């Protein structure tokens, strides 16, 4: 079992324990249980971001040490694919928690957050992704003014 599989299994166990505790303790403790689980998810995300940043900094230091002027891009297909998979995996417990706490509005907020994170990631890895949309809309505005 790889490290990522072990962490995913651990997070799944945490979610199951949280849901079981919620059933046992009732609605009075739901907010505290959700907060506790979300804190664990935040810690997991913070750890992943920290590892990625350390790896990128080490790669940049290696490039500089070798005398290259610019570091190579580190956003490979594997990283983008992994980000998408992690988003989908986290979408399951976030949807369950959002839907359980605030019904459809909680579910919509959870998915708005998931979509927002993915849009930011897409814009970060493809800087010109949204520039074409502005140019097209500007062209359309010019036509209407004539």
Phi and psi in radians as a Rosetta constraint file:
Dihedral C 1 N 2 CA 2 C 2 CIRCULARHARMONIC -1.364 0.35
Dihedral N 2 CA 2 C 2 N 3 CIRCULARHARMONIC 2.965 0.35
Dihedral C 2 N 3 CA 3 C 3 CIRCULARHARMONIC -1.069 0.35
Dihedral N 3 CA 3 C 3 N 4 CIRCULARHARMONIC -0.698 0.35
Dihedral C 3 N 4 CA 4 C 4 CIRCULARHARMONIC -1.169 0.35
Dihedral N 4 CA 4 C 4 N 5 CIRCULARHARMONIC -0.707 0.35
Dihedral C 4 N 5 CA 5 C 5 CIRCULARHARMONIC -1.091 0.35
Dihedral N 5 CA 5 C 5 N 6 CIRCULARHARMONIC -0.694 0.35
Dihedral C 5 N 6 CA 6 C 6 CIRCULARHARMONIC -1.128 0.35
Dihedral N 6 CA 6 C 6 N 7 CIRCULARHARMONIC -0.717 0.35
Dihedral C 6 N 7 CA 7 C 7 CIRCULARHARMONIC -1.184 0.35
Dihedral N 7 CA 7 C 7 N 8 CIRCULARHARMONIC -0.676 0.35
Dihedral C 7 N 8 CA 8 C 8 CIRCULARHARMONIC -1.120 0.35
Dihedral N 8 CA 8 C 8 N 9 CIRCULARHARMONIC -0.738 0.35
Dihedral C 8 N 9 CA 9 C 9 CIRCULARHARMONIC -1.113 0.35
Dihedral N 9 CA 9 C 9 N 10 CIRCULARHARMONIC -0.711 0.35
Dihedral C 9 N 10 CA 10 C 10 CIRCULARHARMONIC -1.103 0.35
Dihedral N 10 CA 10 C 10 N 11 CIRCULARHARMONIC -0.760 0.35
Dihedral C 10 N 11 CA 11 C 11 CIRCULARHARMONIC -1.142 0.35
Dihedral N 11 CA 11 C 11 N 12 CIRCULARHARMONIC -0.673 0.35
Dihedral C 11 N 12 CA 12 C 12 CIRCULARHARMONIC -1.119 0.35
Dihedral N 12 CA 12 C 12 N 13 CIRCULARHARMONIC -0.712 0.35
Dihedral C 12 N 13 CA 13 C 13 CIRCULARHARMONIC -1.107 0.35
Dihedral N 13 CA 13 C 13 N 14 CIRCULARHARMONIC -0.709 0.35
Dihedral C 13 N 14 CA 14 C 14 CIRCULARHARMONIC -1.075 0.35
Dihedral N 14 CA 14 C 14 N 15 CIRCULARHARMONIC -0.765 0.35
Dihedral C 14 N 15 CA 15 C 15 CIRCULARHARMONIC -1.099 0.35
Dihedral N 15 CA 15 C 15 N 16 CIRCULARHARMONIC -0.794 0.35
Dihedral C 15 N 16 CA 16 C 16 CIRCULARHARMONIC -1.071 0.35
Dihedral N 16 CA 16 C 16 N 17 CIRCULARHARMONIC -0.709 0.35
Dihedral C 16 N 17 CA 17 C 17 CIRCULARHARMONIC -1.142 0.35
Dihedral N 17 CA 17 C 17 N 18 CIRCULARHARMONIC -0.690 0.35
Dihedral C 17 N 18 CA 18 C 18 CIRCULARHARMONIC -1.115 0.35
Dihedral N 18 CA 18 C 18 N 19 CIRCULARHARMONIC -0.788 0.35
Dihedral C 18 N 19 CA 19 C 19 CIRCULARHARMONIC -1.141 0.35
Dihedral N 19 CA 19 C 19 N 20 CIRCULARHARMONIC -0.690 0.35
Dihedral C 19 N 20 CA 20 C 20 CIRCULARHARMONIC -1.123 0.35
Dihedral N 20 CA 20 C 20 N 21 CIRCULARHARMONIC -0.762 0.35
Dihedral C 20 N 21 CA 21 C 21 CIRCULARHARMONIC -1.102 0.35
Dihedral N 21 CA 21 C 21 N 22 CIRCULARHARMONIC -0.650 0.35
Dihedral C 21 N 22 CA 22 C 22 CIRCULARHARMONIC -1.117 0.35
Dihedral N 22 CA 22 C 22 N 23 CIRCULARHARMONIC -0.717 0.35
Dihedral C 22 N 23 CA 23 C 23 CIRCULARHARMONIC -1.131 0.35
Dihedral N 23 CA 23 C 23 N 24 CIRCULARHARMONIC -0.689 0.35
Dihedral C 23 N 24 CA 24 C 24 CIRCULARHARMONIC -1.254 0.35
Dihedral N 24 CA 24 C 24 N 25 CIRCULARHARMONIC -0.746 0.35
Dihedral C 24 N 25 CA 25 C 25 CIRCULARHARMONIC -1.549 0.35
Dihedral N 25 CA 25 C 25 N 26 CIRCULARHARMONIC -0.417 0.35
Dihedral C 25 N 26 CA 26 C 26 CIRCULARHARMONIC 1.589 0.35
Dihedral N 26 CA 26 C 26 N 27 CIRCULARHARMONIC -3.050 0.35
Dihedral C 26 N 27 CA 27 C 27 CIRCULARHARMONIC -1.150 0.35
Dihedral N 27 CA 27 C 27 N 28 CIRCULARHARMONIC -0.449 0.35
Dihedral C 27 N 28 CA 28 C 28 CIRCULARHARMONIC -1.064 0.35
Dihedral N 28 CA 28 C 28 N 29 CIRCULARHARMONIC -0.557 0.35
Dihedral C 28 N 29 CA 29 C 29 CIRCULARHARMONIC -1.798 0.35
Dihedral N 29 CA 29 C 29 N 30 CIRCULARHARMONIC 0.069 0.35
Dihedral C 29 N 30 CA 30 C 30 CIRCULARHARMONIC -1.017 0.35
Dihedral N 30 CA 30 C 30 N 31 CIRCULARHARMONIC -0.812 0.35
Dihedral C 30 N 31 CA 31 C 31 CIRCULARHARMONIC -1.070 0.35
Dihedral N 31 CA 31 C 31 N 32 CIRCULARHARMONIC -0.778 0.35
Dihedral C 31 N 32 CA 32 C 32 CIRCULARHARMONIC -1.137 0.35
Dihedral N 32 CA 32 C 32 N 33 CIRCULARHARMONIC -0.696 0.35
Dihedral C 32 N 33 CA 33 C 33 CIRCULARHARMONIC -1.157 0.35
Dihedral N 33 CA 33 C 33 N 34 CIRCULARHARMONIC -0.755 0.35
Dihedral C 33 N 34 CA 34 C 34 CIRCULARHARMONIC -1.112 0.35
Dihedral N 34 CA 34 C 34 N 35 CIRCULARHARMONIC -0.766 0.35
Dihedral C 34 N 35 CA 35 C 35 CIRCULARHARMONIC -1.042 0.35
Dihedral N 35 CA 35 C 35 N 36 CIRCULARHARMONIC -0.742 0.35
Dihedral C 35 N 36 CA 36 C 36 CIRCULARHARMONIC -1.117 0.35
Dihedral N 36 CA 36 C 36 N 37 CIRCULARHARMONIC -0.782 0.35
Dihedral C 36 N 37 CA 37 C 37 CIRCULARHARMONIC -1.137 0.35
Dihedral N 37 CA 37 C 37 N 38 CIRCULARHARMONIC -0.755 0.35
Dihedral C 37 N 38 CA 38 C 38 CIRCULARHARMONIC -1.129 0.35
Dihedral N 38 CA 38 C 38 N 39 CIRCULARHARMONIC -0.577 0.35
Dihedral C 38 N 39 CA 39 C 39 CIRCULARHARMONIC -1.108 0.35
Dihedral N 39 CA 39 C 39 N 40 CIRCULARHARMONIC -0.692 0.35
Dihedral C 39 N 40 CA 40 C 40 CIRCULARHARMONIC -1.157 0.35
Dihedral N 40 CA 40 C 40 N 41 CIRCULARHARMONIC -0.694 0.35
Dihedral C 40 N 41 CA 41 C 41 CIRCULARHARMONIC -1.130 0.35
Dihedral N 41 CA 41 C 41 N 42 CIRCULARHARMONIC -0.757 0.35
Dihedral C 41 N 42 CA 42 C 42 CIRCULARHARMONIC -1.038 0.35
Dihedral N 42 CA 42 C 42 N 43 CIRCULARHARMONIC -0.742 0.35
Dihedral C 42 N 43 CA 43 C 43 CIRCULARHARMONIC -1.097 0.35
Dihedral N 43 CA 43 C 43 N 44 CIRCULARHARMONIC -0.691 0.35
Dihedral C 43 N 44 CA 44 C 44 CIRCULARHARMONIC -1.131 0.35
Dihedral N 44 CA 44 C 44 N 45 CIRCULARHARMONIC -0.760 0.35
Dihedral C 44 N 45 CA 45 C 45 CIRCULARHARMONIC -1.159 0.35
Dihedral N 45 CA 45 C 45 N 46 CIRCULARHARMONIC -0.776 0.35
Dihedral C 45 N 46 CA 46 C 46 CIRCULARHARMONIC -1.022 0.35
Dihedral N 46 CA 46 C 46 N 47 CIRCULARHARMONIC -0.732 0.35
Dihedral C 46 N 47 CA 47 C 47 CIRCULARHARMONIC -1.106 0.35
Dihedral N 47 CA 47 C 47 N 48 CIRCULARHARMONIC -0.728 0.35
Dihedral C 47 N 48 CA 48 C 48 CIRCULARHARMONIC -1.150 0.35
Dihedral N 48 CA 48 C 48 N 49 CIRCULARHARMONIC -0.734 0.35
Dihedral C 48 N 49 CA 49 C 49 CIRCULARHARMONIC -1.125 0.35
Dihedral N 49 CA 49 C 49 N 50 CIRCULARHARMONIC -0.741 0.35
Dihedral C 49 N 50 CA 50 C 50 CIRCULARHARMONIC -1.095 0.35
Dihedral N 50 CA 50 C 50 N 51 CIRCULARHARMONIC -0.758 0.35
Dihedral C 50 N 51 CA 51 C 51 CIRCULARHARMONIC -1.082 0.35
Dihedral N 51 CA 51 C 51 N 52 CIRCULARHARMONIC -0.747 0.35
Dihedral C 51 N 52 CA 52 C 52 CIRCULARHARMONIC -1.121 0.35
Dihedral N 52 CA 52 C 52 N 53 CIRCULARHARMONIC -0.753 0.35
Dihedral C 52 N 53 CA 53 C 53 CIRCULARHARMONIC -1.122 0.35
Dihedral N 53 CA 53 C 53 N 54 CIRCULARHARMONIC -0.743 0.35
Dihedral C 53 N 54 CA 54 C 54 CIRCULARHARMONIC -1.075 0.35
Dihedral N 54 CA 54 C 54 N 55 CIRCULARHARMONIC -0.727 0.35
Dihedral C 54 N 55 CA 55 C 55 CIRCULARHARMONIC -1.129 0.35
Dihedral N 55 CA 55 C 55 N 56 CIRCULARHARMONIC -0.757 0.35
Dihedral C 55 N 56 CA 56 C 56 CIRCULARHARMONIC -1.142 0.35
Dihedral N 56 CA 56 C 56 N 57 CIRCULARHARMONIC -0.708 0.35
Dihedral C 56 N 57 CA 57 C 57 CIRCULARHARMONIC -1.134 0.35
Dihedral N 57 CA 57 C 57 N 58 CIRCULARHARMONIC -0.703 0.35
Dihedral C 57 N 58 CA 58 C 58 CIRCULARHARMONIC -1.128 0.35
Dihedral N 58 CA 58 C 58 N 59 CIRCULARHARMONIC -0.708 0.35
Dihedral C 58 N 59 CA 59 C 59 CIRCULARHARMONIC -1.108 0.35
Dihedral N 59 CA 59 C 59 N 60 CIRCULARHARMONIC -0.730 0.35
Dihedral C 59 N 60 CA 60 C 60 CIRCULARHARMONIC -1.140 0.35
Dihedral N 60 CA 60 C 60 N 61 CIRCULARHARMONIC -0.694 0.35
Dihedral C 60 N 61 CA 61 C 61 CIRCULARHARMONIC -1.130 0.35
Dihedral N 61 CA 61 C 61 N 62 CIRCULARHARMONIC -0.650 0.35
Dihedral C 61 N 62 CA 62 C 62 CIRCULARHARMONIC -1.126 0.35
Dihedral N 62 CA 62 C 62 N 63 CIRCULARHARMONIC -0.747 0.35
Dihedral C 62 N 63 CA 63 C 63 CIRCULARHARMONIC -1.115 0.35
Dihedral N 63 CA 63 C 63 N 64 CIRCULARHARMONIC -0.784 0.35
Dihedral C 63 N 64 CA 64 C 64 CIRCULARHARMONIC -1.116 0.35
Dihedral N 64 CA 64 C 64 N 65 CIRCULARHARMONIC -0.724 0.35
Dihedral C 64 N 65 CA 65 C 65 CIRCULARHARMONIC -1.111 0.35
Dihedral N 65 CA 65 C 65 N 66 CIRCULARHARMONIC -0.542 0.35
Dihedral C 65 N 66 CA 66 C 66 CIRCULARHARMONIC -1.434 0.35
Dihedral N 66 CA 66 C 66 N 67 CIRCULARHARMONIC -0.143 0.35
Dihedral C 66 N 67 CA 67 C 67 CIRCULARHARMONIC 1.645 0.35
Dihedral N 67 CA 67 C 67 N 68 CIRCULARHARMONIC 0.122 0.35
Dihedral C 67 N 68 CA 68 C 68 CIRCULARHARMONIC -1.310 0.35
Dihedral N 68 CA 68 C 68 N 69 CIRCULARHARMONIC 2.575 0.35
Dihedral C 68 N 69 CA 69 C 69 CIRCULARHARMONIC -1.430 0.35
Dihedral N 69 CA 69 C 69 N 70 CIRCULARHARMONIC -0.557 0.35
Dihedral C 69 N 70 CA 70 C 70 CIRCULARHARMONIC -2.329 0.35
Dihedral N 70 CA 70 C 70 N 71 CIRCULARHARMONIC 2.404 0.35
Dihedral C 70 N 71 CA 71 C 71 CIRCULARHARMONIC -1.216 0.35
Dihedral N 71 CA 71 C 71 N 72 CIRCULARHARMONIC 2.617 0.35
Dihedral C 71 N 72 CA 72 C 72 CIRCULARHARMONIC -1.288 0.35
Dihedral N 72 CA 72 C 72 N 73 CIRCULARHARMONIC 2.659 0.35
Dihedral C 72 N 73 CA 73 C 73 CIRCULARHARMONIC -1.125 0.35
Dihedral N 73 CA 73 C 73 N 74 CIRCULARHARMONIC 2.449 0.35
Dihedral C 73 N 74 CA 74 C 74 CIRCULARHARMONIC -1.811 0.35
Dihedral N 74 CA 74 C 74 N 75 CIRCULARHARMONIC -0.014 0.35
Dihedral C 74 N 75 CA 75 C 75 CIRCULARHARMONIC -1.518 0.35
Dihedral N 75 CA 75 C 75 N 76 CIRCULARHARMONIC 1.557 0.35
Dihedral C 75 N 76 CA 76 C 76 CIRCULARHARMONIC -1.541 0.35
Dihedral N 76 CA 76 C 76 N 77 CIRCULARHARMONIC 2.976 0.35
Dihedral C 76 N 77 CA 77 C 77 CIRCULARHARMONIC -1.025 0.35
Dihedral N 77 CA 77 C 77 N 78 CIRCULARHARMONIC -0.693 0.35
Dihedral C 77 N 78 CA 78 C 78 CIRCULARHARMONIC -1.052 0.35
Dihedral N 78 CA 78 C 78 N 79 CIRCULARHARMONIC -0.702 0.35
Dihedral C 78 N 79 CA 79 C 79 CIRCULARHARMONIC -1.186 0.35
Dihedral N 79 CA 79 C 79 N 80 CIRCULARHARMONIC -0.733 0.35
Dihedral C 79 N 80 CA 80 C 80 CIRCULARHARMONIC -1.134 0.35
Dihedral N 80 CA 80 C 80 N 81 CIRCULARHARMONIC -0.734 0.35
Dihedral C 80 N 81 CA 81 C 81 CIRCULARHARMONIC -1.114 0.35
Dihedral N 81 CA 81 C 81 N 82 CIRCULARHARMONIC -0.764 0.35
Dihedral C 81 N 82 CA 82 C 82 CIRCULARHARMONIC -1.073 0.35
Dihedral N 82 CA 82 C 82 N 83 CIRCULARHARMONIC -0.714 0.35
Dihedral C 82 N 83 CA 83 C 83 CIRCULARHARMONIC -1.062 0.35
Dihedral N 83 CA 83 C 83 N 84 CIRCULARHARMONIC -0.755 0.35
Dihedral C 83 N 84 CA 84 C 84 CIRCULARHARMONIC -1.096 0.35
Dihedral N 84 CA 84 C 84 N 85 CIRCULARHARMONIC -0.738 0.35
Dihedral C 84 N 85 CA 85 C 85 CIRCULARHARMONIC -1.137 0.35
Dihedral N 85 CA 85 C 85 N 86 CIRCULARHARMONIC -0.784 0.35
Dihedral C 85 N 86 CA 86 C 86 CIRCULARHARMONIC -1.065 0.35
Dihedral N 86 CA 86 C 86 N 87 CIRCULARHARMONIC -0.702 0.35
Dihedral C 86 N 87 CA 87 C 87 CIRCULARHARMONIC -1.043 0.35
Dihedral N 87 CA 87 C 87 N 88 CIRCULARHARMONIC -0.775 0.35
Dihedral C 87 N 88 CA 88 C 88 CIRCULARHARMONIC -1.196 0.35
Dihedral N 88 CA 88 C 88 N 89 CIRCULARHARMONIC -0.679 0.35
Dihedral C 88 N 89 CA 89 C 89 CIRCULARHARMONIC -1.134 0.35
Dihedral N 89 CA 89 C 89 N 90 CIRCULARHARMONIC -0.751 0.35
Dihedral C 89 N 90 CA 90 C 90 CIRCULARHARMONIC -1.263 0.35
Dihedral N 90 CA 90 C 90 N 91 CIRCULARHARMONIC -0.374 0.35
Dihedral C 90 N 91 CA 91 C 91 CIRCULARHARMONIC -1.112 0.35
Dihedral N 91 CA 91 C 91 N 92 CIRCULARHARMONIC -0.540 0.35
Dihedral C 91 N 92 CA 92 C 92 CIRCULARHARMONIC -1.134 0.35
Dihedral N 92 CA 92 C 92 N 93 CIRCULARHARMONIC -0.988 0.35
Dihedral C 92 N 93 CA 93 C 93 CIRCULARHARMONIC -1.195 0.35
Dihedral N 93 CA 93 C 93 N 94 CIRCULARHARMONIC -0.589 0.35
Dihedral C 93 N 94 CA 94 C 94 CIRCULARHARMONIC -1.121 0.35
Dihedral N 94 CA 94 C 94 N 95 CIRCULARHARMONIC -0.687 0.35
Dihedral C 94 N 95 CA 95 C 95 CIRCULARHARMONIC -1.134 0.35
Dihedral N 95 CA 95 C 95 N 96 CIRCULARHARMONIC -0.753 0.35
Dihedral C 95 N 96 CA 96 C 96 CIRCULARHARMONIC -1.105 0.35
Dihedral N 96 CA 96 C 96 N 97 CIRCULARHARMONIC -0.768 0.35
Dihedral C 96 N 97 CA 97 C 97 CIRCULARHARMONIC -1.201 0.35
Dihedral N 97 CA 97 C 97 N 98 CIRCULARHARMONIC -0.832 0.35
Dihedral C 97 N 98 CA 98 C 98 CIRCULARHARMONIC -1.057 0.35
Dihedral N 98 CA 98 C 98 N 99 CIRCULARHARMONIC -0.783 0.35
Dihedral C 98 N 99 CA 99 C 99 CIRCULARHARMONIC -1.178 0.35
Dihedral N 99 CA 99 C 99 N 100 CIRCULARHARMONIC -0.630 0.35
Dihedral C 99 N 100 CA 100 C 100 CIRCULARHARMONIC -1.260 0.35
Dihedral N 100 CA 100 C 100 N 101 CIRCULARHARMONIC -0.600 0.35
Dihedral C 100 N 101 CA 101 C 101 CIRCULARHARMONIC -1.448 0.35
Dihedral N 101 CA 101 C 101 N 102 CIRCULARHARMONIC -0.794 0.35
Dihedral C 101 N 102 CA 102 C 102 CIRCULARHARMONIC -2.278 0.35
Dihedral N 102 CA 102 C 102 N 103 CIRCULARHARMONIC 0.448 0.35
Dihedral C 102 N 103 CA 103 C 103 CIRCULARHARMONIC 0.946 0.35
Dihedral N 103 CA 103 C 103 N 104 CIRCULARHARMONIC -2.374 0.35
Dihedral C 103 N 104 CA 104 C 104 CIRCULARHARMONIC -1.182 0.35
Dihedral N 104 CA 104 C 104 N 105 CIRCULARHARMONIC -0.608 0.35
Dihedral C 104 N 105 CA 105 C 105 CIRCULARHARMONIC -1.153 0.35
Dihedral N 105 CA 105 C 105 N 106 CIRCULARHARMONIC -0.680 0.35
Dihedral C 105 N 106 CA 106 C 106 CIRCULARHARMONIC -1.138 0.35
Dihedral N 106 CA 106 C 106 N 107 CIRCULARHARMONIC -0.678 0.35
Dihedral C 106 N 107 CA 107 C 107 CIRCULARHARMONIC -1.123 0.35
Dihedral N 107 CA 107 C 107 N 108 CIRCULARHARMONIC -0.736 0.35
Dihedral C 107 N 108 CA 108 C 108 CIRCULARHARMONIC -1.147 0.35
Dihedral N 108 CA 108 C 108 N 109 CIRCULARHARMONIC -0.690 0.35
Dihedral C 108 N 109 CA 109 C 109 CIRCULARHARMONIC -1.136 0.35
Dihedral N 109 CA 109 C 109 N 110 CIRCULARHARMONIC -0.745 0.35
Dihedral C 109 N 110 CA 110 C 110 CIRCULARHARMONIC -1.052 0.35
Dihedral N 110 CA 110 C 110 N 111 CIRCULARHARMONIC -0.807 0.35
Dihedral C 110 N 111 CA 111 C 111 CIRCULARHARMONIC -1.262 0.35
Dihedral N 111 CA 111 C 111 N 112 CIRCULARHARMONIC -0.532 0.35
Dihedral C 111 N 112 CA 112 C 112 CIRCULARHARMONIC -1.106 0.35
Dihedral N 112 CA 112 C 112 N 113 CIRCULARHARMONIC -0.703 0.35
Dihedral C 112 N 113 CA 113 C 113 CIRCULARHARMONIC -1.129 0.35
Dihedral N 113 CA 113 C 113 N 114 CIRCULARHARMONIC -0.744 0.35
Dihedral C 113 N 114 CA 114 C 114 CIRCULARHARMONIC -1.101 0.35
Dihedral N 114 CA 114 C 114 N 115 CIRCULARHARMONIC -0.817 0.35
Dihedral C 114 N 115 CA 115 C 115 CIRCULARHARMONIC -1.107 0.35
Dihedral N 115 CA 115 C 115 N 116 CIRCULARHARMONIC -0.746 0.35
Dihedral C 115 N 116 CA 116 C 116 CIRCULARHARMONIC -1.050 0.35
Dihedral N 116 CA 116 C 116 N 117 CIRCULARHARMONIC -0.778 0.35
Dihedral C 116 N 117 CA 117 C 117 CIRCULARHARMONIC -1.086 0.35
Dihedral N 117 CA 117 C 117 N 118 CIRCULARHARMONIC -0.716 0.35
Dihedral C 117 N 118 CA 118 C 118 CIRCULARHARMONIC -1.223 0.35
Dihedral N 118 CA 118 C 118 N 119 CIRCULARHARMONIC -0.610 0.35
Dihedral C 118 N 119 CA 119 C 119 CIRCULARHARMONIC -1.153 0.35
Dihedral N 119 CA 119 C 119 N 120 CIRCULARHARMONIC -0.744 0.35
Dihedral C 119 N 120 CA 120 C 120 CIRCULARHARMONIC -1.095 0.35
Dihedral N 120 CA 120 C 120 N 121 CIRCULARHARMONIC -0.745 0.35
Dihedral C 120 N 121 CA 121 C 121 CIRCULARHARMONIC -1.105 0.35
Dihedral N 121 CA 121 C 121 N 122 CIRCULARHARMONIC -0.736 0.35
Dihedral C 121 N 122 CA 122 C 122 CIRCULARHARMONIC -1.118 0.35
Dihedral N 122 CA 122 C 122 N 123 CIRCULARHARMONIC -0.720 0.35
Dihedral C 122 N 123 CA 123 C 123 CIRCULARHARMONIC -1.182 0.35
Dihedral N 123 CA 123 C 123 N 124 CIRCULARHARMONIC -0.610 0.35
Dihedral C 123 N 124 CA 124 C 124 CIRCULARHARMONIC -1.202 0.35
Dihedral N 124 CA 124 C 124 N 125 CIRCULARHARMONIC -0.738 0.35
Dihedral C 124 N 125 CA 125 C 125 CIRCULARHARMONIC -1.436 0.35
Dihedral N 125 CA 125 C 125 N 126 CIRCULARHARMONIC -0.324 0.35
Dihedral C 125 N 126 CA 126 C 126 CIRCULARHARMONIC -2.281 0.35
Dihedral N 126 CA 126 C 126 N 127 CIRCULARHARMONIC 1.422 0.35
Dihedral C 126 N 127 CA 127 C 127 CIRCULARHARMONIC -0.977 0.35
Dihedral N 127 CA 127 C 127 N 128 CIRCULARHARMONIC -0.550 0.35
Dihedral C 127 N 128 CA 128 C 128 CIRCULARHARMONIC -1.588 0.35
Dihedral N 128 CA 128 C 128 N 129 CIRCULARHARMONIC 0.163 0.35
Dihedral C 128 N 129 CA 129 C 129 CIRCULARHARMONIC -1.028 0.35
Dihedral N 129 CA 129 C 129 N 130 CIRCULARHARMONIC -0.764 0.35
Dihedral C 129 N 130 CA 130 C 130 CIRCULARHARMONIC -1.739 0.35
Dihedral N 130 CA 130 C 130 N 131 CIRCULARHARMONIC -0.043 0.35
Dihedral C 130 N 131 CA 131 C 131 CIRCULARHARMONIC -1.173 0.35
Dihedral N 131 CA 131 C 131 N 132 CIRCULARHARMONIC -0.651 0.35
Dihedral C 131 N 132 CA 132 C 132 CIRCULARHARMONIC -1.090 0.35
Dihedral N 132 CA 132 C 132 N 133 CIRCULARHARMONIC -0.541 0.35
Dihedral C 132 N 133 CA 133 C 133 CIRCULARHARMONIC -1.163 0.35
Dihedral N 133 CA 133 C 133 N 134 CIRCULARHARMONIC -0.691 0.35
Dihedral C 133 N 134 CA 134 C 134 CIRCULARHARMONIC -1.160 0.35
Dihedral N 134 CA 134 C 134 N 135 CIRCULARHARMONIC -0.713 0.35
Dihedral C 134 N 135 CA 135 C 135 CIRCULARHARMONIC -1.106 0.35
Dihedral N 135 CA 135 C 135 N 136 CIRCULARHARMONIC -0.745 0.35
Dihedral C 135 N 136 CA 136 C 136 CIRCULARHARMONIC -1.102 0.35
Dihedral N 136 CA 136 C 136 N 137 CIRCULARHARMONIC -0.752 0.35
Dihedral C 136 N 137 CA 137 C 137 CIRCULARHARMONIC -1.180 0.35
Dihedral N 137 CA 137 C 137 N 138 CIRCULARHARMONIC -0.601 0.35
Dihedral C 137 N 138 CA 138 C 138 CIRCULARHARMONIC -1.145 0.35
Dihedral N 138 CA 138 C 138 N 139 CIRCULARHARMONIC -0.694 0.35
Dihedral C 138 N 139 CA 139 C 139 CIRCULARHARMONIC -1.098 0.35
Dihedral N 139 CA 139 C 139 N 140 CIRCULARHARMONIC -0.712 0.35
Dihedral C 139 N 140 CA 140 C 140 CIRCULARHARMONIC -1.150 0.35
Dihedral N 140 CA 140 C 140 N 141 CIRCULARHARMONIC -0.664 0.35
Dihedral C 140 N 141 CA 141 C 141 CIRCULARHARMONIC -1.119 0.35
Dihedral N 141 CA 141 C 141 N 142 CIRCULARHARMONIC -0.698 0.35
Dihedral C 141 N 142 CA 142 C 142 CIRCULARHARMONIC -1.047 0.35
Dihedral N 142 CA 142 C 142 N 143 CIRCULARHARMONIC -0.693 0.35
Dihedral C 142 N 143 CA 143 C 143 CIRCULARHARMONIC -1.129 0.35
Dihedral N 143 CA 143 C 143 N 144 CIRCULARHARMONIC -0.642 0.35
Dihedral C 143 N 144 CA 144 C 144 CIRCULARHARMONIC -1.261 0.35
Dihedral N 144 CA 144 C 144 N 145 CIRCULARHARMONIC -0.494 0.35
Dihedral C 144 N 145 CA 145 C 145 CIRCULARHARMONIC -1.308 0.35
Dihedral N 145 CA 145 C 145 N 146 CIRCULARHARMONIC -0.443 0.35
